[in-house]
Amino acid sequence: MPGPGPAARTIDLPAAEVAARALLVALGMDTEQEGLADTPRRVAAAYAELLTPVPFVATTFPNDEGYDELVVARDIPFHSLCMHHMLPFHGVAHVAYLPGDRIVGLSKLARVVESFSRDLQVQERLTVQVATWLEDTLQPRGVGVVLEAEHTCMSLRGVRKPGSRTVTSALRGTLRDDARTRSEFLALVR
Ligand code: ZN
């Protein structure tokens, strides 16, 4: 099965470099000064990297042991770019599922988050995309995804609330419908 994440996009690095230079000029910067000489190229390369998902194959395995408790990956660090300002937001993700017939390697839970993060994102959408991917790929009995992130567009500018974190969650199946499973998950990620 192919890895998740945004559909392959074409990145035109030379065009991005021209645009980055134009942005610097529009911001009143002297792009001839020494320190800025290579900045447009670096800006283009940095955004290209931040917007390119690392491909991976999400191998799944039969749940031969009949494991029927929550699988939880906690405190997965992630960073993404906010769609509204193209500024980073970063924090941790907690990803859980209650297996059905298939399981997936634990490291893949982190890779899924990383893959969907390499996009211009809003945190709510990222949360839902990770949950939907798990649901579609594993057909588990339940899925829980909680993201906690600091948005630099809020902490460094605008309302300037450093350290404030935005929490989003997506709960599916038994993690949404069964109070005991839901509180077990929420206790594990707090
Ligand atoms: Zn923003």
Backbone and ligand atoms as CSV (ligand in chain L), in Angstrom:
chain,resi,resn,atom,element,x,y,z
A,1,MET,N,N,0.839,-1.199,0.000
A,1,MET,CA,C,0.000,0.000,0.000
A,1,MET,C,C,0.876,1.252,0.000
A,2,PRO,N,N,0.596,2.226,-0.862
A,2,PRO,CA,C,1.422,3.432,-0.894
A,2,PRO,C,C,1.267,4.223,0.401
A,3,GLY,N,N,2.280,4.986,0.715
A,3,GLY,CA,C,2.236,5.806,1.918
A,3,GLY,C,C,1.164,6.872,1.799
A,4,PRO,N,N,0.784,7.443,2.934
A,4,PRO,CA,C,-0.231,8.478,2.926
A,4,PRO,C,C,0.396,9.828,2.608
A,5,GLY,N,N,-0.388,10.846,2.667
A,5,GLY,CA,C,0.143,12.193,2.528
A,5,GLY,C,C,-0.430,12.880,1.332
A,6,PRO,N,N,-0.081,14.140,1.190
A,6,PRO,CA,C,-0.619,14.902,0.073
A,6,PRO,C,C,-0.185,14.298,-1.254
A,7,ALA,N,N,-1.001,14.451,-2.258
A,7,ALA,CA,C,-0.667,13.956,-3.590
A,7,ALA,C,C,0.631,14.609,-4.048
A,8,ALA,N,N,1.404,13.866,-4.809
A,8,ALA,CA,C,2.685,14.384,-5.291
A,8,ALA,C,C,2.446,15.720,-5.989
A,9,ARG,N,N,3.241,16.697,-5.627
A,9,ARG,CA,C,3.094,18.004,-6.274
A,9,ARG,C,C,4.395,18.343,-6.973
A,10,THR,N,N,4.268,19.195,-7.942
A,10,THR,CA,C,5.458,19.630,-8.658
A,10,THR,C,C,5.979,20.891,-7.991
A,11,ILE,N,N,7.215,20.889,-7.609
A,11,ILE,CA,C,7.835,22.080,-7.030
A,11,ILE,C,C,8.826,22.627,-8.048
A,12,ASP,N,N,8.597,23.878,-8.430
A,12,ASP,CA,C,9.472,24.557,-9.388
A,12,ASP,C,C,10.454,25.402,-8.579
A,13,LEU,N,N,11.607,24.825,-8.257
A,13,LEU,CA,C,12.569,25.516,-7.389
A,13,LEU,C,C,13.056,26.851,-7.954
A,14,PRO,N,N,13.439,26.900,-9.261
A,14,PRO,CA,C,13.883,28.203,-9.781
A,14,PRO,C,C,12.791,29.271,-9.669
A,15,ALA,N,N,11.535,28.901,-9.942
A,15,ALA,CA,C,10.440,29.876,-9.834
A,15,ALA,C,C,10.246,30.302,-8.374
A,16,ALA,N,N,10.388,29.339,-7.435
A,16,ALA,CA,C,10.247,29.672,-6.013
A,16,ALA,C,C,11.359,30.623,-5.578
A,17,GLU,N,N,12.545,30.422,-6.140
A,17,GLU,CA,C,13.677,31.298,-5.798
A,17,GLU,C,C,13.426,32.727,-6.292
A,18,VAL,N,N,12.915,32.831,-7.519
A,18,VAL,CA,C,12.585,34.161,-8.071
A,18,VAL,C,C,11.532,34.832,-7.190
A,19,ALA,N,N,10.528,34.052,-6.774
A,19,ALA,CA,C,9.449,34.603,-5.958
A,19,ALA,C,C,9.964,35.021,-4.582
A,20,ALA,N,N,10.866,34.218,-4.003
A,20,ALA,CA,C,11.421,34.555,-2.685
A,20,ALA,C,C,12.213,35.857,-2.771
A,21,ARG,N,N,12.961,36.012,-3.870
A,21,ARG,CA,C,13.718,37.260,-4.051
A,21,ARG,C,C,12.754,38.445,-4.178
A,22,ALA,N,N,11.683,38.251,-4.929
A,22,ALA,CA,C,10.699,39.327,-5.100
A,22,ALA,C,C,10.049,39.688,-3.762
A,23,LEU,N,N,9.792,38.675,-2.935
A,23,LEU,CA,C,9.197,38.943,-1.620
A,23,LEU,C,C,10.154,39.770,-0.763
A,24,LEU,N,N,11.436,39.391,-0.772
A,24,LEU,CA,C,12.428,40.141,0.009
A,24,LEU,C,C,12.490,41.597,-0.459
A,25,VAL,N,N,12.485,41.806,-1.776
A,25,VAL,CA,C,12.532,43.172,-2.330
A,25,VAL,C,C,11.276,43.927,-1.907
A,26,ALA,N,N,10.130,43.258,-1.998
A,26,ALA,CA,C,8.871,43.912,-1.624
A,26,ALA,C,C,8.845,44.274,-0.140
A,27,LEU,N,N,9.621,43.528,0.667
A,27,LEU,CA,C,9.690,43.813,2.099
A,27,LEU,C,C,10.763,44.855,2.424
A,28,GLY,N,N,11.315,45.457,1.373
A,28,GLY,CA,C,12.273,46.537,1.579
A,28,GLY,C,C,13.695,46.075,1.829
A,29,MET,N,N,13.982,44.822,1.543
A,29,MET,CA,C,15.323,44.290,1.794
A,29,MET,C,C,16.232,44.546,0.595
A,30,ASP,N,N,17.493,44.786,0.896
A,30,ASP,CA,C,18.501,44.938,-0.151
A,30,ASP,C,C,19.082,43.563,-0.445
A,31,THR,N,N,18.601,42.946,-1.509
A,31,THR,CA,C,19.028,41.571,-1.785
A,31,THR,C,C,20.456,41.509,-2.332
A,32,GLU,N,N,21.061,42.678,-2.522
A,32,GLU,CA,C,22.457,42.684,-2.964
A,32,GLU,C,C,23.409,42.562,-1.775
A,33,GLN,N,N,22.919,42.813,-0.566
A,33,GLN,CA,C,23.839,42.735,0.579
A,33,GLN,C,C,24.292,41.298,0.781
A,34,GLU,N,N,25.498,41.177,1.331
A,34,GLU,CA,C,26.172,39.891,1.331
A,34,GLU,C,C,25.340,38.780,1.978
A,35,GLY,N,N,24.808,39.065,3.147
A,35,GLY,CA,C,24.101,38.027,3.904
A,35,GLY,C,C,22.864,37.509,3.197
A,36,LEU,N,N,22.304,38.305,2.293
A,36,LEU,CA,C,21.058,37.904,1.628
A,36,LEU,C,C,21.296,37.278,0.257
A,37,ALA,N,N,22.560,37.248,-0.160
A,37,ALA,CA,C,22.845,36.845,-1.538
A,37,ALA,C,C,22.253,35.472,-1.859
A,38,ASP,N,N,22.372,34.566,-0.921
A,38,ASP,CA,C,21.942,33.194,-1.201
A,38,ASP,C,C,20.593,32.859,-0.551
A,39,THR,N,N,19.996,33.875,0.084
A,39,THR,CA,C,18.769,33.611,0.843
A,39,THR,C,C,17.603,33.129,-0.032
A,40,PRO,N,N,17.358,33.734,-1.193
A,40,PRO,CA,C,16.232,33.245,-1.997
A,40,PRO,C,C,16.353,31.755,-2.328
A,41,ARG,N,N,17.548,31.326,-2.657
A,41,ARG,CA,C,17.739,29.904,-2.960
A,41,ARG,C,C,17.468,29.051,-1.720
A,42,ARG,N,N,17.956,29.529,-0.549
A,42,ARG,CA,C,17.751,28.748,0.678
A,42,ARG,C,C,16.281,28.711,1.080
A,43,VAL,N,N,15.589,29.837,0.898
A,43,VAL,CA,C,14.161,29.881,1.240
A,43,VAL,C,C,13.391,28.879,0.378
A,44,ALA,N,N,13.690,28.897,-0.929
A,44,ALA,CA,C,13.002,27.975,-1.841
A,44,ALA,C,C,13.270,26.529,-1.443
A,45,ALA,N,N,14.536,26.222,-1.120
A,45,ALA,CA,C,14.888,24.844,-0.750
A,45,ALA,C,C,14.219,24.445,0.565
A,46,ALA,N,N,14.157,25.389,1.514
A,46,ALA,CA,C,13.557,25.070,2.813
A,46,ALA,C,C,12.069,24.765,2.657
A,47,TYR,N,N,11.352,25.611,1.903
A,47,TYR,CA,C,9.922,25.341,1.715
A,47,TYR,C,C,9.689,24.061,0.926
A,48,ALA,N,N,10.555,23.824,-0.055
A,48,ALA,CA,C,10.402,22.579,-0.822
A,48,ALA,C,C,10.530,21.374,0.105
A,49,GLU,N,N,11.507,21.424,1.011
A,49,GLU,CA,C,11.689,20.302,1.940
A,49,GLU,C,C,10.482,20.159,2.867
A,50,LEU,N,N,10.001,21.288,3.377
A,50,LEU,CA,C,8.885,21.242,4.334
A,50,LEU,C,C,7.583,20.790,3.677
A,51,LEU,N,N,7.526,20.874,2.352
A,51,LEU,CA,C,6.285,20.525,1.652
A,51,LEU,C,C,6.390,19.214,0.872
A,52,THR,N,N,7.473,18.487,1.088
A,52,THR,CA,C,7.649,17.226,0.382
A,52,THR,C,C,7.570,16.060,1.364
A,53,PRO,N,N,6.513,15.257,1.295
A,53,PRO,CA,C,6.411,14.117,2.210
A,53,PRO,C,C,7.492,13.086,1.911
A,54,VAL,N,N,8.018,12.493,2.965
A,54,VAL,CA,C,8.971,11.399,2.792
A,54,VAL,C,C,8.149,10.145,2.522
A,55,PRO,N,N,8.354,9.531,1.334
A,55,PRO,CA,C,7.510,8.371,1.012
A,55,PRO,C,C,7.833,7.181,1.907
A,56,PHE,N,N,6.843,6.412,2.227
A,56,PHE,CA,C,7.085,5.169,2.950
A,56,PHE,C,C,5.963,4.196,2.634
A,57,VAL,N,N,6.245,2.943,2.884
A,57,VAL,CA,C,5.247,1.909,2.637
A,57,VAL,C,C,4.701,1.448,3.982
A,58,ALA,N,N,3.393,1.540,4.115
A,58,ALA,CA,C,2.769,1.195,5.394
A,58,ALA,C,C,2.363,-0.271,5.380
A,59,THR,N,N,3.328,-1.121,5.666
A,59,THR,CA,C,3.030,-2.552,5.709
A,59,THR,C,C,2.148,-2.861,6.911
A,60,THR,N,N,1.100,-3.614,6.683
A,60,THR,CA,C,0.258,-4.039,7.804
A,60,THR,C,C,0.401,-5.542,7.986
A,61,PHE,N,N,0.072,-5.999,9.187
A,61,PHE,CA,C,0.227,-7.406,9.531
A,61,PHE,C,C,-1.087,-7.938,10.083
A,62,PRO,N,N,-1.329,-9.225,9.875
A,62,PRO,CA,C,-2.521,-9.799,10.509
A,62,PRO,C,C,-2.353,-9.794,12.028
A,63,ASN,N,N,-3.438,-9.526,12.704
A,63,ASN,CA,C,-3.425,-9.477,14.166
A,63,ASN,C,C,-3.598,-10.902,14.708
A,64,ASP,N,N,-2.548,-11.707,14.486
A,64,ASP,CA,C,-2.650,-13.137,14.779
A,64,ASP,C,C,-2.873,-13.441,16.254
A,65,GLU,N,N,-2.331,-12.573,17.117
A,65,GLU,CA,C,-2.471,-12.838,18.556
A,65,GLU,C,C,-3.831,-12.382,19.076
A,66,GLY,N,N,-4.600,-11.747,18.202
A,66,GLY,CA,C,-5.897,-11.244,18.661
A,66,GLY,C,C,-5.775,-10.156,19.714
A,67,TYR,N,N,-4.729,-9.317,19.577
A,67,TYR,CA,C,-4.530,-8.216,20.534
A,67,TYR,C,C,-5.741,-7.301,20.492
A,68,ASP,N,N,-6.359,-7.075,21.650
A,68,ASP,CA,C,-7.587,-6.283,21.616
A,68,ASP,C,C,-7.599,-5.149,22.642
A,69,GLU,N,N,-6.384,-4.641,22.952
A,69,GLU,CA,C,-6.293,-3.449,23.788
A,69,GLU,C,C,-5.787,-2.298,22.923
A,70,LEU,N,N,-5.834,-1.107,23.484
A,70,LEU,CA,C,-5.383,0.068,22.752
A,70,LEU,C,C,-3.893,-0.004,22.422
A,71,VAL,N,N,-3.555,0.380,21.210
A,71,VAL,CA,C,-2.162,0.620,20.839
A,71,VAL,C,C,-1.994,2.137,20.793
A,72,VAL,N,N,-1.084,2.666,21.605
A,72,VAL,CA,C,-0.956,4.126,21.712
A,72,VAL,C,C,0.486,4.555,21.464
A,73,ALA,N,N,0.680,5.471,20.530
A,73,ALA,CA,C,1.985,6.118,20.347
A,73,ALA,C,C,1.824,7.546,20.861
A,74,ARG,N,N,2.571,7.831,21.927
A,74,ARG,CA,C,2.399,9.118,22.606
A,74,ARG,C,C,3.536,10.055,22.279
A,75,ASP,N,N,3.261,11.369,22.333
A,75,ASP,CA,C,4.322,12.386,22.234
A,75,ASP,C,C,5.171,12.242,20.979
A,76,ILE,N,N,4.528,12.015,19.858
A,76,ILE,CA,C,5.234,12.007,18.572
A,76,ILE,C,C,5.488,13.469,18.187
A,77,PRO,N,N,6.750,13.888,18.113
A,77,PRO,CA,C,6.992,15.285,17.741
A,77,PRO,C,C,6.647,15.510,16.271
A,78,PHE,N,N,6.060,16.641,15.980
A,78,PHE,CA,C,5.787,16.941,14.567
A,78,PHE,C,C,5.872,18.447,14.353
A,79,HIS,N,N,6.086,18.832,13.111
A,79,HIS,CA,C,5.982,20.242,12.744
A,79,HIS,C,C,5.361,20.314,11.367
A,80,SER,N,N,4.662,21.410,11.142
A,80,SER,CA,C,3.984,21.598,9.865
A,80,SER,C,C,3.985,23.091,9.551
A,81,LEU,N,N,3.370,23.462,8.447
A,81,LEU,CA,C,3.283,24.872,8.074
A,81,LEU,C,C,1.819,25.283,8.038
A,82,CYS,N,N,1.496,26.363,8.732
A,82,CYS,CA,C,0.093,26.787,8.726
A,82,CYS,C,C,-0.269,27.373,7.363
A,83,MET,N,N,-1.434,26.960,6.910
A,83,MET,CA,C,-1.916,27.329,5.592
A,83,MET,C,C,-2.164,28.833,5.469
A,84,HIS,N,N,-2.432,29.480,6.584
A,84,HIS,CA,C,-2.836,30.885,6.520
A,84,HIS,C,C,-1.664,31.852,6.526
A,85,HIS,N,N,-0.544,31.443,7.104
A,85,HIS,CA,C,0.604,32.349,7.192
A,85,HIS,C,C,1.899,31.745,6.638
A,86,MET,N,N,1.879,30.462,6.304
A,86,MET,CA,C,3.098,29.743,5.924
A,86,MET,C,C,4.170,29.855,7.007
A,87,LEU,N,N,3.713,29.898,8.260
A,87,LEU,CA,C,4.625,29.882,9.402
A,87,LEU,C,C,4.482,28.519,10.079
A,88,PRO,N,N,5.536,28.068,10.773
A,88,PRO,CA,C,5.469,26.731,11.375
A,88,PRO,C,C,4.504,26.650,12.554
A,89,PHE,N,N,3.896,25.511,12.692
A,89,PHE,CA,C,3.322,25.141,13.987
A,89,PHE,C,C,3.912,23.783,14.348
A,90,HIS,N,N,4.129,23.580,15.641
A,90,HIS,CA,C,4.854,22.375,16.049
A,90,HIS,C,C,4.375,21.929,17.419
A,91,GLY,N,N,4.503,20.654,17.651
A,91,GLY,CA,C,4.048,20.128,18.928
A,91,GLY,C,C,4.160,18.618,18.942
A,92,VAL,N,N,3.214,17.977,19.601
A,92,VAL,CA,C,3.238,16.523,19.692
A,92,VAL,C,C,1.884,15.947,19.267
A,93,ALA,N,N,1.970,14.740,18.757
A,93,ALA,CA,C,0.766,14.004,18.372
A,93,ALA,C,C,0.666,12.746,19.228
A,94,HIS,N,N,-0.543,12.390,19.590
A,94,HIS,CA,C,-0.806,11.112,20.251
A,94,HIS,C,C,-1.759,10.347,19.334
A,95,VAL,N,N,-1.332,9.160,18.966
A,95,VAL,CA,C,-2.100,8.396,17.986
A,95,VAL,C,C,-2.401,7.021,18.570
A,96,ALA,N,N,-3.652,6.623,18.527
A,96,ALA,CA,C,-4.026,5.325,19.093
A,96,ALA,C,C,-5.030,4.628,18.199
A,97,TYR,N,N,-4.990,3.310,18.249
A,97,TYR,CA,C,-6.067,2.554,17.607
A,97,TYR,C,C,-6.333,1.282,18.395
A,98,LEU,N,N,-7.530,0.813,18.253
A,98,LEU,CA,C,-7.942,-0.450,18.855
A,98,LEU,C,C,-8.012,-1.452,17.709
A,99,PRO,N,N,-7.068,-2.395,17.662
A,99,PRO,CA,C,-6.934,-3.224,16.465
A,99,PRO,C,C,-8.176,-4.058,16.164
A,100,GLY,N,N,-8.370,-4.247,14.867
A,100,GLY,CA,C,-9.308,-5.255,14.397
A,100,GLY,C,C,-8.493,-6.429,13.880
A,101,ASP,N,N,-8.595,-6.709,12.578
A,101,ASP,CA,C,-7.883,-7.856,12.001
A,101,ASP,C,C,-6.446,-7.538,11.593
A,102,ARG,N,N,-6.105,-6.222,11.505
A,102,ARG,CA,C,-4.762,-5.858,11.035
A,102,ARG,C,C,-4.087,-4.943,12.057
A,103,ILE,N,N,-2.768,-5.039,12.120
A,103,ILE,CA,C,-1.979,-4.104,12.904
A,103,ILE,C,C,-0.900,-3.509,11.994
A,104,VAL,N,N,-0.260,-2.448,12.496
A,104,VAL,CA,C,0.764,-1.765,11.701
A,104,VAL,C,C,1.949,-1.500,12.622
A,105,GLY,N,N,3.166,-1.474,12.052
A,105,GLY,CA,C,4.350,-1.180,12.862
A,105,GLY,C,C,4.200,0.154,13.584
A,106,LEU,N,N,4.667,0.203,14.832
A,106,LEU,CA,C,4.496,1.412,15.653
A,106,LEU,C,C,5.154,2.636,15.026
A,107,SER,N,N,6.327,2.428,14.413
A,107,SER,CA,C,7.025,3.579,13.833
A,107,SER,C,C,6.192,4.206,12.714
A,108,LYS,N,N,5.327,3.392,12.118
A,108,LYS,CA,C,4.513,3.910,11.017
A,108,LYS,C,C,3.509,4.954,11.502
A,109,LEU,N,N,3.113,4.870,12.771
A,109,LEU,CA,C,2.165,5.867,13.277
A,109,LEU,C,C,2.809,7.255,13.246
A,110,ALA,N,N,4.103,7.294,13.589
A,110,ALA,CA,C,4.826,8.575,13.516
A,110,ALA,C,C,5.012,9.014,12.068
A,111,ARG,N,N,5.264,8.046,11.192
A,111,ARG,CA,C,5.482,8.394,9.781
A,111,ARG,C,C,4.213,8.957,9.132
A,112,VAL,N,N,3.083,8.454,9.558
A,112,VAL,CA,C,1.823,8.964,9.008
A,112,VAL,C,C,1.650,10.433,9.372
A,113,VAL,N,N,1.907,10.742,10.659
A,113,VAL,CA,C,1.781,12.131,11.107
A,113,VAL,C,C,2.747,13.006,10.310
A,114,GLU,N,N,3.981,12.524,10.165
A,114,GLU,CA,C,4.990,13.314,9.458
A,114,GLU,C,C,4.586,13.532,8.004
A,115,SER,N,N,4.072,12.489,7.399
A,115,SER,CA,C,3.724,12.580,5.997
A,115,SER,C,C,2.645,13.644,5.731
A,116,PHE,N,N,1.579,13.601,6.541
A,116,PHE,CA,C,0.515,14.592,6.342
A,116,PHE,C,C,0.930,15.995,6.797
A,117,SER,N,N,2.005,16.070,7.605
A,117,SER,CA,C,2.476,17.380,8.072
A,117,SER,C,C,3.197,18.158,6.986
A,118,ARG,N,N,3.700,17.426,5.966
A,118,ARG,CA,C,4.474,18.087,4.912
A,118,ARG,C,C,3.539,18.701,3.879
A,119,ASP,N,N,2.805,19.693,4.339
A,119,ASP,CA,C,1.779,20.292,3.501
A,119,ASP,C,C,1.458,21.648,4.133
A,120,LEU,N,N,0.788,22.505,3.394
A,120,LEU,CA,C,0.226,23.688,4.036
A,120,LEU,C,C,-1.018,23.201,4.747
A,121,GLN,N,N,-1.042,23.357,6.067
A,121,GLN,CA,C,-2.031,22.652,6.858
A,121,GLN,C,C,-2.814,23.572,7.776
A,122,VAL,N,N,-3.954,23.080,8.201
A,122,VAL,CA,C,-4.596,23.569,9.410
A,122,VAL,C,C,-4.626,22.367,10.363
A,123,GLN,N,N,-4.462,22.646,11.641
A,123,GLN,CA,C,-4.283,21.559,12.601
A,123,GLN,C,C,-5.491,20.607,12.618
A,124,GLU,N,N,-6.673,21.165,12.483
A,124,GLU,CA,C,-7.883,20.335,12.510
A,124,GLU,C,C,-7.859,19.324,11.354
A,125,ARG,N,N,-7.467,19.800,10.172
A,125,ARG,CA,C,-7.451,18.924,9.006
A,125,ARG,C,C,-6.395,17.839,9.157
A,126,LEU,N,N,-5.214,18.227,9.650
A,126,LEU,CA,C,-4.145,17.263,9.862
A,126,LEU,C,C,-4.612,16.145,10.807
A,127,THR,N,N,-5.299,16.533,11.862
A,127,THR,CA,C,-5.804,15.564,12.849
A,127,THR,C,C,-6.765,14.573,12.192
A,128,VAL,N,N,-7.675,15.111,11.413
A,128,VAL,CA,C,-8.676,14.277,10.741
A,128,VAL,C,C,-8.020,13.378,9.687
A,129,GLN,N,N,-7.036,13.906,8.967
A,129,GLN,CA,C,-6.379,13.095,7.923
A,129,GLN,C,C,-5.674,11.884,8.517
A,130,VAL,N,N,-5.013,12.079,9.664
A,130,VAL,CA,C,-4.313,10.958,10.301
A,130,VAL,C,C,-5.346,9.915,10.757
A,131,ALA,N,N,-6.435,10.371,11.357
A,131,ALA,CA,C,-7.464,9.439,11.831
A,131,ALA,C,C,-8.093,8.676,10.665
A,132,THR,N,N,-8.381,9.379,9.583
A,132,THR,CA,C,-9.024,8.745,8.432
A,132,THR,C,C,-8.088,7.733,7.779
A,133,TRP,N,N,-6.802,8.085,7.719
A,133,TRP,CA,C,-5.844,7.144,7.142
A,133,TRP,C,C,-5.816,5.850,7.950
A,134,LEU,N,N,-5.775,5.964,9.275
A,134,LEU,CA,C,-5.756,4.765,10.124
A,134,LEU,C,C,-7.026,3.941,9.933
A,135,GLU,N,N,-8.133,4.641,9.860
A,135,GLU,CA,C,-9.414,3.961,9.686
A,135,GLU,C,C,-9.439,3.206,8.360
A,136,ASP,N,N,-9.032,3.882,7.291
A,136,ASP,CA,C,-9.085,3.273,5.962
A,136,ASP,C,C,-8.082,2.129,5.821
A,137,THR,N,N,-6.901,2.293,6.424
A,137,THR,CA,C,-5.826,1.336,6.205
A,137,THR,C,C,-5.972,0.091,7.069
A,138,LEU,N,N,-6.413,0.269,8.306
A,138,LEU,CA,C,-6.421,-0.849,9.256
A,138,LEU,C,C,-7.816,-1.381,9.560
A,139,GLN,N,N,-8.831,-0.593,9.193
A,139,GLN,CA,C,-10.188,-0.943,9.622
A,139,GLN,C,C,-10.202,-1.408,11.086
A,140,PRO,N,N,-9.678,-0.563,11.960
A,140,PRO,CA,C,-9.603,-0.923,13.377
A,140,PRO,C,C,-10.972,-0.748,14.032
A,141,ARG,N,N,-11.068,-1.167,15.280
A,141,ARG,CA,C,-12.343,-0.987,15.982
A,141,ARG,C,C,-12.501,0.433,16.504
A,142,GLY,N,N,-11.385,1.115,16.634
A,142,GLY,CA,C,-11.454,2.510,17.067
A,142,GLY,C,C,-10.158,3.226,16.759
A,143,VAL,N,N,-10.244,4.556,16.656
A,143,VAL,CA,C,-9.076,5.392,16.385
A,143,VAL,C,C,-9.177,6.641,17.251
A,144,GLY,N,N,-8.038,7.043,17.794
A,144,GLY,CA,C,-7.978,8.311,18.523
A,144,GLY,C,C,-6.730,9.073,18.127
A,145,VAL,N,N,-6.903,10.324,17.773
A,145,VAL,CA,C,-5.757,11.168,17.425
A,145,VAL,C,C,-5.913,12.493,18.167
A,146,VAL,N,N,-4.892,12.865,18.922
A,146,VAL,CA,C,-4.877,14.164,19.599
A,146,VAL,C,C,-3.595,14.883,19.196
A,147,LEU,N,N,-3.738,16.124,18.750
A,147,LEU,CA,C,-2.581,16.944,18.409
A,147,LEU,C,C,-2.552,18.154,19.333
A,148,GLU,N,N,-1.367,18.431,19.878
A,148,GLU,CA,C,-1.174,19.648,20.680
A,148,GLU,C,C,-0.065,20.423,20.009
A,149,ALA,N,N,-0.329,21.675,19.663
A,149,ALA,CA,C,0.701,22.407,18.922
A,149,ALA,C,C,0.712,23.880,19.277
A,150,GLU,N,N,1.903,24.455,19.184
A,150,GLU,CA,C,2.058,25.897,19.283
A,150,GLU,C,C,2.170,26.452,17.872
A,151,HIS,N,N,1.351,27.431,17.586
A,151,HIS,CA,C,1.350,28.038,16.257
A,151,HIS,C,C,2.160,29.329,16.314
A,152,THR,N,N,3.262,29.380,15.575
A,152,THR,CA,C,4.087,30.588,15.656
A,152,THR,C,C,3.350,31.792,15.077
A,153,CYS,N,N,2.339,31.557,14.236
A,153,CYS,CA,C,1.573,32.715,13.740
A,153,CYS,C,C,0.750,33.339,14.866
A,154,MET,N,N,0.541,32.589,15.960
A,154,MET,CA,C,-0.140,33.146,17.130
A,154,MET,C,C,0.845,33.578,18.206
A,155,SER,N,N,1.957,32.824,18.337
A,155,SER,CA,C,2.845,33.092,19.476
A,155,SER,C,C,3.875,34.179,19.177
A,156,LEU,N,N,4.204,34.397,17.899
A,156,LEU,CA,C,5.241,35.375,17.569
A,156,LEU,C,C,4.677,36.667,17.000
A,157,ARG,N,N,3.444,36.641,16.571
A,157,ARG,CA,C,2.833,37.827,15.968
A,157,ARG,C,C,1.361,37.820,16.366
A,158,GLY,N,N,0.610,38.770,15.821
A,158,GLY,CA,C,-0.828,38.785,16.106
A,158,GLY,C,C,-1.080,38.852,17.604
A,159,VAL,N,N,-1.778,37.862,18.134
A,159,VAL,CA,C,-2.155,37.927,19.558
A,159,VAL,C,C,-0.971,37.688,20.496
A,160,ARG,N,N,0.161,37.177,19.987
A,160,ARG,CA,C,1.397,37.000,20.762
A,160,ARG,C,C,1.170,36.345,22.112
A,161,LYS,N,N,0.817,35.091,22.044
A,161,LYS,CA,C,0.647,34.328,23.279
A,161,LYS,C,C,1.634,33.166,23.265
A,162,PRO,N,N,2.903,33.451,23.626
A,162,PRO,CA,C,3.898,32.366,23.588
A,162,PRO,C,C,3.502,31.236,24.512
A,163,GLY,N,N,3.742,30.028,24.065
A,163,GLY,CA,C,3.482,28.873,24.924
A,163,GLY,C,C,2.052,28.380,24.875
A,164,SER,N,N,1.140,29.158,24.302
A,164,SER,CA,C,-0.233,28.662,24.263
A,164,SER,C,C,-0.336,27.548,23.223
A,165,ARG,N,N,-1.040,26.511,23.575
A,165,ARG,CA,C,-1.114,25.355,22.701
A,165,ARG,C,C,-2.548,25.131,22.248
A,166,THR,N,N,-2.669,24.739,21.020
A,166,THR,CA,C,-3.966,24.399,20.459
A,166,THR,C,C,-4.100,22.881,20.466
A,167,VAL,N,N,-5.207,22.387,20.986
A,167,VAL,CA,C,-5.423,20.942,21.067
A,167,VAL,C,C,-6.588,20.570,20.159
A,168,THR,N,N,-6.362,19.582,19.298
A,168,THR,CA,C,-7.426,19.085,18.429
A,168,THR,C,C,-7.499,17.571,18.585
A,169,SER,N,N,-8.666,17.021,18.347
A,169,SER,CA,C,-8.780,15.567,18.467
A,169,SER,C,C,-9.762,15.019,17.444
A,170,ALA,N,N,-9.532,13.773,17.075
A,170,ALA,CA,C,-10.466,13.045,16.211
A,170,ALA,C,C,-10.623,11.659,16.812
A,171,LEU,N,N,-11.834,11.304,17.164
A,171,LEU,CA,C,-12.127,10.007,17.769
A,171,LEU,C,C,-13.104,9.260,16.869
A,172,ARG,N,N,-12.803,8.003,16.621
A,172,ARG,CA,C,-13.651,7.199,15.728
A,172,ARG,C,C,-13.964,5.859,16.381
A,173,GLY,N,N,-15.055,5.282,15.972
A,173,GLY,CA,C,-15.419,3.935,16.412
A,173,GLY,C,C,-15.593,3.868,17.922
A,174,THR,N,N,-15.023,2.814,18.529
A,174,THR,CA,C,-15.214,2.627,19.974
A,174,THR,C,C,-14.577,3.760,20.778
A,175,LEU,N,N,-13.559,4.424,20.215
A,175,LEU,CA,C,-12.961,5.518,20.985
A,175,LEU,C,C,-13.892,6.724,21.057
A,176,ARG,N,N,-14.824,6.782,20.158
A,176,ARG,CA,C,-15.818,7.843,20.235
A,176,ARG,C,C,-17.042,7.363,21.010
A,177,ASP,N,N,-17.457,6.134,20.736
A,177,ASP,CA,C,-18.764,5.674,21.227
A,177,ASP,C,C,-18.735,5.012,22.603
A,178,ASP,N,N,-17.582,4.477,22.994
A,178,ASP,CA,C,-17.527,3.742,24.250
A,178,ASP,C,C,-16.823,4.598,25.303
A,179,ALA,N,N,-17.547,4.955,26.343
A,179,ALA,CA,C,-17.023,5.908,27.337
A,179,ALA,C,C,-15.769,5.370,28.022
A,180,ARG,N,N,-15.729,4.077,28.286
A,180,ARG,CA,C,-14.593,3.516,29.020
A,180,ARG,C,C,-13.324,3.576,28.150
A,181,THR,N,N,-13.453,3.166,26.870
A,181,THR,CA,C,-12.298,3.200,25.962
A,181,THR,C,C,-11.834,4.636,25.733
A,182,ARG,N,N,-12.812,5.521,25.588
A,182,ARG,CA,C,-12.454,6.916,25.350
A,182,ARG,C,C,-11.691,7.498,26.547
A,183,SER,N,N,-12.182,7.226,27.770
A,183,SER,CA,C,-11.485,7.822,28.911
A,183,SER,C,C,-10.139,7.144,29.146
A,184,GLU,N,N,-10.030,5.870,28.771
A,184,GLU,CA,C,-8.724,5.214,28.877
A,184,GLU,C,C,-7.715,5.926,27.953
A,185,PHE,N,N,-8.164,6.172,26.731
A,185,PHE,CA,C,-7.272,6.851,25.776
A,185,PHE,C,C,-6.907,8.249,26.266
A,186,LEU,N,N,-7.912,8.994,26.688
A,186,LEU,CA,C,-7.628,10.376,27.086
A,186,LEU,C,C,-6.738,10.424,28.326
A,187,ALA,N,N,-6.904,9.433,29.220
A,187,ALA,CA,C,-6.012,9.369,30.403
A,187,ALA,C,C,-4.586,9.055,29.976
A,188,LEU,N,N,-4.427,8.203,28.980
A,188,LEU,CA,C,-3.082,7.816,28.526
A,188,LEU,C,C,-2.354,8.982,27.853
A,189,VAL,N,N,-3.070,9.877,27.244
A,189,VAL,CA,C,-2.383,10.950,26.518
A,189,VAL,C,C,-2.292,12.239,27.337
A,190,ARG,N,N,-2.750,12.201,28.584
A,190,ARG,CA,C,-2.617,13.424,29.380
A,190,ARG,C,C,-1.467,13.352,30.354
L,1,ZN,ZN,ZN,-1.359,30.773,10.906
